[in-house]
Amino acid sequence: MDELRSDTILSEILEERKSLTGFLDAIFGFLSRRTDFYHIQKNKDEQIGFPRGIKEEILLSCMQKYEKDNRPQELSHRTEEEYVPPAIEEVEIETEEIPPDVDTDANSQILKQSEKISNKTHFSENDFKNGDKNDKYCWTQTQKDVELSVLLPPEVKSAKHVKIIMKSNHISIKSLLPQEQELVSGETWCKFKHNDAVWTIVDGKLVLSFDKTKERWWDKLFVHDASIDIKKLDTEMPIDEYPEETQQQIDKIQTQLINQNLDDVKNTPLSKSEQLSRLKQAWNAENSPFKGQPFDPSLIQFD
């Protein structure tokens, strides 16, 4: 596949998902569903998957292929094969230390100023749909996944300015600028797939997305949070999130309803203007046999 074709396909995915987090989620979701990328070999004779730690090495190698000019100076003498993080059950994302070249009093003043500026960043309603918010972070959920948004100090501009540690039931997020400070830390309400989590920094926020271990609604994000009323959640699910069998049944029902509406237009003893009005409403409905065609009532024979 040449670069032009792959760029076109990937651009469509990015446009559809609307964020880097969603884009990466689509890529890794594909690898999970259609490949043996996540399968860990239990012995050398196994023909699928990789030994523990190899998939991380592959990802890092691919990333470094395009960031050679931006690698830290102290790592420039190492080969790509040498610089591989250890494969561990606890996921820790730690970046280079920020040198303490500012005195304590100055740091305190910068920190206070940062907190004031950070407060100007607000969460939208979509950021905490079916979840909750406070002054530092908010979260939203579906039955399958969670998205956590954390406000960052204005000095934090890239991944090297934060430190993230995740376990299956714990999240810790720290910023390293203007000085090291804990932004979020706590035991999660339920376990989640921490090894598959993805995150990005956008609009002054760190956005962390991860899948739940079990499909269910969470009462809260962290154990120390106040509970939300799950009876008031918007539990509607997009059709494309249902199993394929269920989607086919929904399409079948919708088609039956459209055909029934068209039959009603033909058989109901209404005036011609009323019949035309009802026909026009059903003409471009989902699964209508006339969808996309110019409205032409002559195609329907009225009694």
C-alpha positions as CSV (number, residue, x, y, z in Angstrom):
1,M,0.0,0.0,0.0
2,D,1.6,3.3,-1.0
3,E,1.7,6.3,1.3
4,L,-1.0,8.3,-0.6
5,R,-3.6,5.5,-0.2
6,S,-2.8,4.8,3.4
7,D,-2.9,8.6,4.2
8,T,-6.3,8.8,2.6
9,I,-7.7,5.9,4.6
10,L,-6.1,7.0,7.9
11,S,-7.3,10.6,7.3
12,E,-10.9,9.4,7.0
13,I,-10.6,7.5,10.3
14,L,-9.1,10.6,12.1
15,E,-11.9,12.8,10.7
16,E,-14.5,10.4,11.8
17,R,-13.1,9.9,15.3
18,K,-12.4,13.7,15.7
19,S,-9.5,13.3,18.1
20,L,-6.1,11.7,18.3
21,T,-7.4,9.6,21.2
22,G,-10.3,8.3,19.1
23,F,-8.0,7.7,16.2
24,L,-5.5,5.6,18.2
25,D,-8.4,3.7,19.8
26,A,-9.6,2.7,16.4
27,I,-6.2,1.5,15.4
28,F,-5.6,-0.5,18.5
29,G,-9.1,-1.8,18.5
30,F,-8.5,-3.1,15.0
31,L,-5.3,-4.9,16.1
32,S,-7.2,-6.4,19.0
33,R,-10.1,-7.7,16.9
34,R,-8.4,-8.7,13.7
35,T,-4.8,-9.7,14.7
36,D,-2.9,-11.6,17.3
37,F,-1.0,-8.5,18.3
38,Y,-2.1,-8.7,22.0
39,H,-1.7,-12.4,22.3
40,I,1.3,-13.3,24.6
41,Q,3.1,-16.5,23.7
42,K,3.3,-19.0,26.6
43,N,6.1,-21.0,25.0
44,K,8.5,-20.8,22.0
45,D,6.4,-23.4,19.9
46,E,3.3,-21.1,19.8
47,Q,2.8,-19.8,16.3
48,I,0.6,-16.8,17.1
49,G,1.3,-13.6,19.1
50,F,4.6,-12.4,20.6
51,P,6.7,-13.0,23.7
52,R,6.0,-10.7,26.6
53,G,7.4,-7.2,25.9
54,I,7.8,-7.6,22.1
55,K,4.7,-5.6,21.1
56,E,5.9,-2.7,23.2
57,E,9.3,-2.9,21.4
58,I,7.5,-2.9,18.0
59,L,5.5,0.2,18.9
60,L,8.5,2.1,20.2
61,S,10.5,1.2,17.1
62,C,7.8,2.5,14.8
63,M,7.5,5.7,16.9
64,Q,11.3,6.3,16.9
65,K,11.4,5.8,13.1
66,Y,9.7,9.2,12.8
67,E,11.1,11.1,15.8
68,K,14.8,10.5,15.4
69,D,15.5,14.3,15.3
70,N,13.5,14.9,18.5
71,R,15.0,12.2,20.7
72,P,16.7,13.2,24.0
73,Q,20.4,13.9,23.6
74,E,21.4,11.4,26.2
75,L,19.7,8.6,24.1
76,S,21.1,9.6,20.8
77,H,24.0,7.1,21.0
78,R,21.7,4.1,21.6
79,T,20.2,2.0,18.8
80,E,16.5,1.6,18.5
81,E,16.8,-2.0,19.6
82,E,18.6,-1.0,22.9
83,Y,16.1,1.6,24.0
84,V,13.1,-0.6,25.0
85,P,11.0,-0.1,28.1
86,P,10.6,-3.1,30.4
87,A,7.3,-5.0,30.0
88,I,5.5,-4.8,33.4
89,E,2.0,-5.3,34.6
90,E,1.9,-1.8,36.1
91,V,2.0,0.8,33.4
92,E,4.2,3.8,34.2
93,I,4.7,6.7,31.8
94,E,7.5,8.8,33.2
95,T,9.5,11.4,31.3
96,E,12.8,13.1,31.8
97,E,13.3,15.0,35.0
98,I,12.7,18.8,35.0
99,P,15.9,20.4,36.5
100,P,15.1,22.4,39.7
101,D,16.6,25.6,38.4
102,V,14.0,27.8,40.0
103,D,14.0,28.5,43.8
104,T,11.1,27.3,46.0
105,D,9.5,30.7,46.6
106,A,9.5,31.4,42.8
107,N,8.0,27.9,42.2
108,S,5.2,28.6,44.7
109,Q,4.3,31.9,43.0
110,I,4.3,30.3,39.6
111,L,2.1,27.4,40.9
112,K,-0.5,29.8,42.4
113,Q,-0.5,31.8,39.1
114,S,-0.9,28.5,37.2
115,E,-3.9,27.4,39.2
116,K,-5.6,30.7,38.5
117,I,-5.0,30.4,34.8
118,S,-6.0,26.8,34.8
119,N,-9.4,27.7,36.3
120,K,-10.2,29.5,33.0
121,T,-10.3,26.2,31.2
122,H,-13.8,24.8,31.4
123,F,-15.3,21.4,30.7
124,S,-18.1,21.1,28.1
125,E,-21.2,19.0,28.8
126,N,-20.0,16.3,26.5
127,D,-16.8,16.0,28.7
128,F,-18.9,14.6,31.6
129,K,-21.9,13.1,29.9
130,N,-23.1,10.1,32.0
131,G,-20.3,11.0,34.5
132,D,-19.4,13.9,36.8
133,K,-16.9,16.8,37.2
134,N,-15.1,18.9,39.8
135,D,-12.5,21.7,39.7
136,K,-9.7,19.4,38.7
137,Y,-11.1,16.7,36.4
138,C,-14.2,15.3,34.8
139,W,-15.2,11.9,33.3
140,T,-17.7,10.5,30.8
141,Q,-18.7,6.9,30.1
142,T,-20.5,4.4,28.0
143,Q,-21.1,0.9,29.1
144,K,-17.8,-0.1,27.5
145,D,-15.4,2.7,28.2
146,V,-14.4,5.8,30.2
147,E,-12.8,9.0,29.2
148,L,-11.1,11.1,31.9
149,S,-10.2,14.8,31.3
150,V,-7.7,16.5,33.7
151,L,-7.0,20.2,33.7
152,L,-3.2,20.9,33.3
153,P,-1.1,23.9,34.4
154,P,-0.5,26.2,31.4
155,E,3.2,25.3,31.4
156,V,2.5,21.7,30.5
157,K,2.6,21.5,26.7
158,S,3.8,18.0,25.9
159,A,4.0,14.4,27.1
160,K,7.4,15.0,28.7
161,H,5.9,17.3,31.2
162,V,3.6,14.7,32.8
163,K,4.0,11.4,34.6
164,I,1.2,8.8,34.5
165,I,1.0,5.5,36.5
166,M,-1.8,3.1,35.9
167,K,-2.7,-0.2,37.5
168,S,-5.8,-2.3,36.8
169,N,-7.7,-0.4,39.6
170,H,-5.6,2.8,40.2
171,I,-4.7,6.0,38.3
172,S,-2.1,8.6,39.2
173,I,-1.4,11.6,37.1
174,K,1.3,14.2,37.9
175,S,2.5,17.3,36.2
176,L,6.3,18.1,36.2
177,L,5.9,21.8,35.5
178,P,6.1,24.4,37.0
179,Q,7.0,21.9,39.7
180,E,6.0,18.3,40.4
181,Q,2.4,18.2,41.7
182,E,-0.2,15.5,41.8
183,L,-3.3,16.3,39.7
184,V,-5.3,13.1,40.1
185,S,-4.7,10.0,42.2
186,G,-7.1,7.3,43.4
187,E,-8.5,3.8,43.3
188,T,-11.0,3.4,40.4
189,W,-14.5,2.2,41.2
190,C,-14.0,-0.9,39.1
191,K,-11.0,-2.5,37.3
192,F,-10.2,-1.4,33.8
193,K,-7.9,-2.5,30.9
194,H,-4.9,-0.3,31.9
195,N,-2.5,-1.8,29.4
196,D,-4.7,-0.7,26.5
197,A,-5.3,2.9,27.7
198,V,-4.5,5.8,25.4
199,W,-4.1,9.5,26.2
200,T,-3.3,12.8,24.6
201,I,-2.9,16.5,25.6
202,V,-5.3,18.9,24.0
203,D,-6.7,22.4,24.8
204,G,-5.0,22.5,28.2
205,K,-6.3,19.1,29.3
206,L,-4.9,15.6,29.5
207,V,-7.5,13.2,28.0
208,L,-7.2,9.5,29.1
209,S,-9.3,6.9,27.5
210,F,-9.6,3.3,28.6
211,D,-12.0,0.2,28.3
212,K,-13.8,-1.2,31.2
213,T,-13.0,-4.8,32.2
214,K,-16.8,-5.6,32.3
215,E,-19.5,-3.8,30.4
216,R,-21.6,-2.0,33.0
217,W,-22.4,1.6,34.2
218,W,-20.0,3.0,36.9
219,D,-21.5,4.8,40.0
220,K,-18.3,6.9,40.2
221,L,-14.8,7.1,38.7
222,F,-12.8,6.9,41.9
223,V,-13.8,5.2,45.2
224,H,-13.4,8.6,47.0
225,D,-15.8,10.4,44.6
226,A,-19.5,11.0,45.3
227,S,-21.8,8.6,43.6
228,I,-23.9,9.6,40.6
229,D,-27.5,8.5,40.0
230,I,-27.2,5.8,37.2
231,K,-31.0,5.8,36.8
232,K,-30.7,9.2,35.2
233,L,-28.0,8.3,32.7
234,D,-28.6,8.6,28.9
235,T,-28.4,4.9,28.1
236,E,-29.2,5.2,24.4
237,M,-26.6,3.3,22.3
238,P,-25.7,4.1,18.7
239,I,-26.9,1.4,16.4
240,D,-23.3,0.6,15.2
241,E,-22.4,-0.4,18.8
242,Y,-24.9,-3.2,18.9
243,P,-23.9,-6.7,17.8
244,E,-24.2,-7.3,14.1
245,E,-27.1,-9.6,14.5
246,T,-29.0,-7.0,16.5
247,Q,-28.2,-4.3,13.9
248,Q,-29.7,-6.5,11.2
249,Q,-32.9,-7.0,13.2
250,I,-33.1,-3.2,13.7
251,D,-32.7,-2.6,10.0
252,K,-35.4,-5.2,9.3
253,I,-37.9,-3.5,11.6
254,Q,-37.1,0.0,10.2
255,T,-37.7,-1.3,6.7
256,Q,-41.0,-2.9,7.7
257,L,-42.1,0.4,9.3
258,I,-41.2,2.4,6.1
259,N,-43.0,0.0,3.9
260,Q,-46.0,0.1,6.2
261,N,-46.0,3.9,6.1
262,L,-46.0,3.8,2.3
263,D,-48.8,1.3,2.3
264,D,-50.8,3.5,4.7
265,V,-50.3,6.4,2.3
266,K,-51.8,4.3,-0.5
267,N,-54.6,2.7,1.5
268,T,-55.8,5.4,4.0
269,P,-58.8,7.3,2.7
270,L,-57.2,10.7,3.0
271,S,-57.3,13.6,0.7
272,K,-54.6,13.6,-2.0
273,S,-52.8,16.6,-0.4
274,E,-52.7,14.8,2.9
275,Q,-51.4,11.6,1.2
276,L,-48.7,13.6,-0.6
277,S,-47.7,15.3,2.7
278,R,-47.3,11.9,4.4
279,L,-45.5,10.4,1.4
280,K,-43.0,13.3,1.3
281,Q,-42.1,12.7,5.0
282,A,-41.4,9.0,4.4
283,W,-39.7,9.5,1.1
284,N,-36.1,10.1,2.4
285,A,-36.5,8.2,5.7
286,E,-33.7,5.7,6.6
287,N,-34.1,2.5,4.5
288,S,-36.7,4.0,2.2
289,P,-36.5,2.5,-1.3
290,F,-36.8,6.0,-2.7
291,K,-34.1,7.6,-0.4
292,G,-31.7,9.8,-2.4
293,Q,-34.1,10.2,-5.4
294,P,-35.9,13.4,-6.2
295,F,-39.4,13.4,-4.8
296,D,-41.7,12.1,-7.5
297,P,-45.2,11.1,-6.3
298,S,-46.0,9.7,-9.7
299,L,-44.0,6.6,-8.7
300,I,-46.7,5.8,-6.2
301,Q,-50.1,4.7,-7.6
302,F,-52.9,6.3,-5.6
303,D,-56.3,4.5,-5.5
